[in-house]
Amino acid sequence: MESVELDRLIERRASREPDPDQLEPSYAESVRRYNTGRREANRAEWAAYHAEQAERLRRNLAALISHHEARAAALNPHPLVQGTRPVAGFAAGTGGGAG
């Protein structure tokens, strides 16, 4: 019973929608131009979003890096050569190797 009603609804709806081959060429061209413009606008918006997001991340990460470098410098009374780290368990003040 429900499938009969659904089929009737689909047929009625399909009969109201014009066949794309029966559309006037000027209307079809208008639709094509609109869709092309919409895709280009969306592409431009996404490009702007990603560029802005990259800049936000760059600023935040630079601030985060500076924060951790400052904390490391404050916690390390005997700074080593920049870019090196003490071996775990052998850092100054930890008491040395395995116990």
C-alpha positions as a printed Julia matrix, in Angstrom:
99×3 Matrix{Float64}:
  0.0    0.0     0.0
  2.73   2.46    0.95
  4.85   1.59   -2.09
  1.91   2.4    -4.38
  1.55   5.83   -2.76
  5.3    6.37   -2.95
  5.36   5.4    -6.65
  2.47   7.79   -7.34
  4.29  10.61   -5.51
  7.5    9.96   -7.45
  5.66   9.88  -10.78
  3.8   13.12   -9.98
  7.04  14.81   -8.94
  8.88  13.55  -12.02
  6.17  14.86  -14.31
  6.61  18.38  -12.82
 10.37  18.48  -13.31
 11.33  19.51  -16.83
 13.49  17.2   -18.86
 16.97  18.77  -19.15
 16.87  18.14  -22.9
 13.67  20.21  -23.15
 15.07  23.26  -21.38
 15.72  26.34  -23.43
 19.41  26.64  -24.34
 19.67  30.09  -22.75
 18.31  28.77  -19.44
 20.65  25.76  -19.5
 23.59  28.1   -20.19
 22.49  30.35  -17.33
 22.4   27.39  -14.95
 25.84  26.27  -16.14
 27.31  29.77  -15.58
 25.69  30.0   -12.14
 27.06  26.61  -11.08
 30.52  27.45  -12.42
 30.52  30.77  -10.54
 29.36  29.07   -7.36
 32.13  26.47   -7.6
 34.74  29.18   -8.16
 33.42  31.22   -5.21
 33.52  28.14   -2.98
 37.05  27.34   -4.15
 38.16  30.9    -3.35
 36.52  30.75    0.1
 38.22  27.45    0.92
 41.58  28.77   -0.28
 41.19  31.84    1.95
 40.15  29.68    4.89
 43.2   27.43    4.56
 45.58  30.37    4.13
 44.13  32.09    7.22
 44.22  28.86    9.22
 47.86  28.31    8.28
 48.71  31.83    9.48
 46.83  31.3    12.77
 48.66  28.04   13.36
 52.0   29.64   12.47
 51.44  32.41   15.05
 50.22  30.02   17.74
 53.0   27.53   17.2
 55.65  30.26   17.26
 54.25  31.46   20.59
 54.15  27.89   21.92
 57.74  27.24   20.84
 58.9   30.46   22.52
 57.06  29.51   25.7
 58.71  26.08   25.88
 62.15  27.45   25.06
 61.78  30.01   27.87
 60.63  27.32   30.32
 63.5   25.04   29.33
 65.99  27.88   29.78
 64.52  28.78   33.16
 64.62  25.18   34.39
 68.12  24.42   33.12
 70.78  26.08   35.3
 73.57  24.72   33.07
 72.43  25.24   29.49
 73.99  22.91   26.98
 74.83  23.66   23.4
 71.66  24.81   21.67
 69.8   21.93   20.09
 71.2   19.21   22.39
 69.41  17.47   25.22
 70.71  15.53   28.2
 70.26  11.76   28.13
 67.33  10.64   30.27
 68.44   9.69   33.77
 71.76  11.49   33.45
 70.6   15.09   33.58
 72.21  17.34   36.2
 70.48  16.99   39.55
 68.76  13.66   38.81
 71.27  11.53   40.68
 72.69   9.78   37.64
 71.97   6.39   36.08
 70.11   3.35   37.3
 69.79   2.99   41.0
